[in-house]
């Protein structure tokens, strides 16, 4: 029998130095086929790459073989893309190229630039910085310590530490193209590697951003500027005691960001539903007629856990004097809007969590849970990755939740992220909240809302759609809810900055000229459409 193209490619891949393991279809499906959003892909095989001195040579050889035999390949870094596809390929019948074994990194300890490979995680970098007592912050996210720094930047991720826009902190990158050839920036090609790490714009056309949210190449190395750990790190916590204060709060948030650039890292506004999902167990009682937690139960839980209709979370960085002055300005800006305002350092929060344990009965237990989540959140703000946000993914999961080492894909969690950009205007914020609440009610989903400042003009909102992944009807409801959020959001002027693998083809329908331009690039770089087919197209 004549071998198939995949069999021929696998035979050649086995001889490539650096290919540590090849999994057949069944093994690959078991290793990479789990997805929190309920998507499905048939994965014909998977390659795991091990670190060596010639990693680009290995990836180049893999792609040349893929081209020779017409086999599609989908690269992943650590495969922790929870809520957007996990490890699943964007297109069908793609071999997974697992780069998590590439874990080398170097840090310029004087200038604070780290150069790293795809498998370097938030936790690895944090451990290294702590071991040498270096004064830098990890660009953390809520996805946890096991997630790749490189891939988060390529997805244009963001956070609340001083460098909120993670790709904005990227200065240089290397990539392998679909035919196995290499991409280097102009300053790197000139032999001035240090300049390439220090000056992102290079010389001539600035092409590095083309590798974000695209299948134009496999990024094998990236340089990222790290924020220095300031003398003082604090958060400001405040409540909105009435939902009607949201519009005024948006105006005040905008004022604070304009007034205190550089000192305020980011500001979050989270509704009661969202904060409860991070602190309280899902209630046992029956749902209301819409399939949601009854409003009176949410109100009661809010009282028990001391959670207001909206909670504000603002990060501050700087010298002690700068932060003290900023606290006064924030108090002034939020006067009459924010209540129960607290300014806490990570150490203060840990003390608060310890004291809450001494309160008697259920009150102590509930406040202790809230205080412990707060303490972990402040460690996150201080650039120390942890799993404080991951329990959210387990809120509707009927199975047990591990205490650490959480993996929502492996553990059966149902999670899809709707993450639109929302102009920082009071009217937009209200229209958006109303839209999400209405659509969620229609599909029996809980409206878990967060606004996170991207800058003084724009929020990114994240809405986790949580469901029981073991129930096909629940998966179908979540997908229908997401589809309607996408269309209804677009109708009021909001649209995602990032989507999951099953939505990428759908958003192309909203494009014309941009899609045509990207296709021209794609055809030039990958005429046979073999590198991450289906990715944002």
Buried (B, 14 or more C-beta within 10 A) or exposed (E): EEEEEBEBBBEBBEEBEBBBBBBEBEBBBEBBBBBBBBBEBEBBBBBBBBBBEEBBBBBBBBBBBBBEBEBBBBBBBBBBBBBBBBBBBBBEBBBBBBBBBBBBBEBBEEEBBBBBBBBBBBBBBBBBBEEEEBEBBBBBBBBBBBBBBBBBBBBBBBBBBBBBBBBBBBBBBBBBBBBBEBBBBBBBBEEBBEBBBBBBEBEEEEBBBBBBBBBBBBBBBBBBBBBEBBEBBBBBBBBBEEBEBBBBBBBBBBBBBEBBEEBBBBBBBBBBBBBBBBBBEBBEEEEBEEBBBBEEBBEEBBEBBBBBBBBBBBBBBBEEEBBBBBBEBBBEBBEEBBEEBBBBBBEBBBBBBEEBEEBEEEEBEBBBBBBBBBBBBBBBBBBBBBBBBBBBBBBBBEEEBEEEEBBBBEBBBBBBBBBBBBBBBBEBBBBBBEBBBEBBBBBBBBBBBBBBBBBBEBBBBBBBBBBBBEEEEBBEBBBBBBBBBBEBBBEBBBBBBBBBBBBBBEBBEEEEEEBEEBEEEBEEBBEBBBBBBBBBB
